[in-house]
Amino acid sequence: AKPGPQPRLLGAKPEQLVPHLAHANGWWRDTAQKLIILRGDKSLFHALETMARTHTDPLARLHALWTIEGLDALTPALLAEKLRDTDWRLRAAAIRLHEKTPPIALLAPLANDPDPGVRRQLALTLGWSSDPEAADLIQRIAAADPANPIITLAALTALHGREELPLVKQVQDGSLFRPIADVETRTRAQALWKSGLDSWRNVNAKPRTRDKAEIGLIENGARAYQELCLACHGSDGKGVTPPGVPVLAPTLVGSPRVLGPKEALVRILLHGLGGPIDGKDYQPSIMAPLGATMPDAWVAGVLTYIRQEWTNDASAIRAPEVAAIRNHPRATPWTLAELEQFAAPTLADRTGWIATAHGHTPMNAIDGVISASHQNAWHGVNTPQAWLAVDLGKPHRLTHLVMLSTEPDWAPRGFKVEVSDDGRTWSAAVSEGKGTGTRTVASFEPITARHVRISQTGNAIERWLVSELEIHGVPPGI
């Protein structure tokens, strides 16, 4: 690029700086704004106001508006006008500039703004208000677009800790997500909202503890990822997008396949994956079976790395688990439809279910409410051989279960899952592992059973909390 003229802004007169707020180079705009504010010359107000109102470049209008704010010269008339600006960035900025005392009636129409960036800012700004109408408006914004992650994060921030609100109840009972038709989108939205509510209760939660073997898996997996996976999935795990070319690979961040049962994820790396992913075609259309000729420890390392890198938080995958799945050979890549047999949906119909356990009230673990309260969660003894079991009333084909806990320190230190047809004779362990904080997944090869039992196998601690037990499978005949 050919350099432009050398800037001489430090010695420029105040009125000479104003046009530079519309310069194509961001450094010129920022520096002109800084110098005007540092000099505090309010005689420039009319020139700045004219630019903020009429300039054709939205960035120029934006810089002029914030420069006026820096001079402490904003007027209610200008702010009200900018709430109706044609550019969403100006509307969002005008909302931010009302944060000292958000005028609910004036801002309320922007709850229906077509741009999510404006609605996001409105939720954040209203979070500064103690007016009950502000909380009602934030809930309305969130409920209208529950699958939009920026809206979700803004609402969770603005309403932090307000567990008594109707919106939180809708998240807990799942009704907030019923209008979302796409299953994949609905699953991701639920996971994000639940994660946010968990964070309300665990602001000072301890980081996950890892043993030396798990640390070694992650370190080796990171190196393998850099060598083979980085070119398509990128350093941020979100997929590489070369200039002029569609994104090369689906995101690994928050992916239900990465965070879901290991039985599906390991098969993808061992055998490959083809066809559309989440309704989108990628080039190449098939992920190669990169793990087919690699050692079990290599496969375990790569998968453990991607399950715990970025914002992902799932359990480690060990080499023996890879070996067991490798014993089920396959010659062709999988499709997402085929992999569904290893990652069934949550069993929503709990009619006739009966929970039994050591201590407290086990039915609280399957009442459909995620809470730490004694009215809605099961608090059991967290000592070896303690157990929690569920009779599903009839056999189901099961793939995994999820123990949700609002207190990460009260996850089972170790666990095993057994199944039974009659509730008296139990199988060998179909899954074993360690508690992983607020969300512990126990997955296994698909198996048909009526009864499921989880037993604690780790060291004794104060208590074992299951706020909600999700069992994934399909009813008989499906």
VENPEZI-V934454 format. One record per helix or strand of 3 or more residues. SS is the DSSP state (2 for helix, 1 for strand). FROM is the first residue (numbers start at 1). TO is the last residue. Records with the same first field share a line. If there is no record, write none. Layout:
SS: FROM-TO + FROM-TO
//
This chain:
2: 14-22 + 26-39 + 42-54 + 58-70 + 76-82 + 88-96 + 99-101 + 104-112 + 116-126 + 132-144 + 149-158 + 166-173 + 175-177 + 183-201 + 212-233 + 256-259 + 262-271 + 296-308 + 319-326 + 336-342 + 362-366 + 408-410
1: 354-357 + 378-382 + 387-404 + 415-420 + 431-433 + 439-456 + 461-466 + 468-475
//
